[in-house]
Amino acid sequence: MRNTERYPVTGSNALWQIYKTVPFWKVVKNFIVIQLARYMPFIPVKNWLYKTFLGVKIGDQTAFALMVMLDIMFPEKISVGKNSIIGYNTTILAHEYLIDEYRLGEVIIGDRVMIGANSTLLPGITIGDGAIVSAGTLVHKSVPAGAFVGGNPMQVIHIKEEPKEDI
């Protein structure tokens, strides 16, 4: 199960009540920054936009490819470690709006992680250090360190074995 917090709503569906859960002007600002960053060809500038205006935690030498789509409502719940790659057109969500509730969860991506193009990361997941996510993967649960995962739904394809120490 993903690590999300649930917030029940009454009456109309949760998305219809969006501005009861997140301020309108925050969404407007985040939308503008994310759209600028999606087309930004300079990775350091893109990372600066994400850190400065959205509160995303990003490690050194991490690269977000063109067209990456971060969560518009809660980007501050996303953190990416050092020397990782987020592939072209990947979507990273920290929220889910459902009929009777909405859910929020941190998305934690470790160091030296490679996320393939067109992947979708759902809220409340952790991707361990050194993991590889194949292109087009729906990441619906946490990924162990050193794992190679892929598919929709995601499946573990291989887990890198740790070298054994000589005694």
SVG drawing of the C-alpha trace seen along z (x, -y; Angstrom):
<svg xmlns="http://www.w3.org/2000/svg" viewBox="-24 -34 62 49">
<polyline fill="none" stroke="black" stroke-width="0.4" points="0.0,0.0 1.2,-3.5 1.9,-5.9 -0.9,-8.5 -3.0,-10.5 -6.8,-10.4 -9.1,-13.4 -12.8,-12.6 -15.2,-15.1 -18.9,-15.3 -21.3,-16.5 -19.7,-16.9 -16.6,-15.0 -13.2,-16.0 -11.9,-17.5 -15.0,-19.8 -14.0,-21.1 -10.3,-21.6 -10.0,-25.2 -11.2,-24.1 -8.0,-21.9 -5.4,-24.1 -5.4,-27.9 -6.3,-29.1 -3.4,-31.5 -0.9,-28.7 -2.3,-26.6 -2.0,-29.5 1.6,-30.2 2.6,-26.5 1.0,-26.1 3.0,-29.0 6.3,-27.8 5.8,-24.2 4.9,-25.2 8.0,-27.4 10.2,-24.6 8.7,-21.9 10.1,-23.7 13.3,-25.0 16.3,-23.5 18.8,-24.5 18.7,-22.0 20.2,-24.2 17.6,-26.9 14.8,-24.3 16.1,-23.0 16.3,-26.5 12.7,-27.2 11.5,-24.0 13.5,-24.6 12.8,-28.4 9.2,-28.6 7.7,-25.2 9.7,-23.9 10.8,-20.7 13.9,-19.2 16.5,-18.3 20.0,-16.9 23.1,-18.0 23.5,-16.9 19.9,-15.7 18.4,-16.2 14.7,-16.7 14.2,-16.0 12.0,-18.1 8.2,-18.0 8.4,-16.5 5.1,-17.3 5.3,-17.8 2.3,-17.9 0.6,-21.3 -1.1,-21.3 1.5,-19.9 5.0,-20.0 6.6,-20.6 5.9,-16.9 8.4,-15.8 12.0,-15.1 14.7,-13.8 18.2,-12.7 21.6,-13.4 22.6,-12.5 19.2,-11.1 17.4,-11.4 13.7,-12.0 12.9,-11.0 11.0,-12.9 7.3,-13.5 7.3,-11.8 4.4,-12.7 5.0,-12.9 1.9,-13.2 1.6,-13.9 -2.2,-14.0 -5.2,-11.9 -8.7,-13.4 -11.4,-10.8 -15.2,-10.9 -15.5,-10.8 -11.9,-11.7 -8.6,-13.1 -5.2,-11.6 -1.8,-13.3 1.6,-11.5 5.2,-12.3 7.1,-11.1 10.7,-10.3 13.2,-9.5 16.7,-8.4 20.2,-9.0 21.4,-7.7 17.8,-6.8 16.8,-6.6 13.2,-7.1 12.4,-6.2 10.4,-8.4 6.6,-8.6 6.4,-7.1 3.8,-8.0 4.7,-8.1 1.7,-8.0 1.6,-9.7 3.1,-8.0 5.9,-6.0 9.6,-5.8 12.1,-4.8 15.3,-3.5 18.9,-4.5 20.2,-3.1 16.8,-1.9 15.9,-2.0 12.3,-2.5 11.6,-1.4 10.0,-3.8 6.2,-3.9 5.9,-2.5 3.1,-3.2 4.8,-3.3 2.0,-2.4 4.1,-1.1 7.6,-1.7 10.6,-0.5 13.5,1.2 17.0,-0.2 18.9,1.3 15.7,2.7 14.9,2.6 11.1,2.3 8.8,1.8 5.3,2.2 1.7,1.2 1.1,2.2 4.7,2.0 6.5,5.3 10.0,5.9 12.1,7.3 15.4,7.7 17.1,6.6 20.8,5.9 22.6,8.2 25.0,6.6 28.6,7.8 29.5,10.3 32.4,9.3 35.3,11.6 35.7,12.7"/>
</svg>
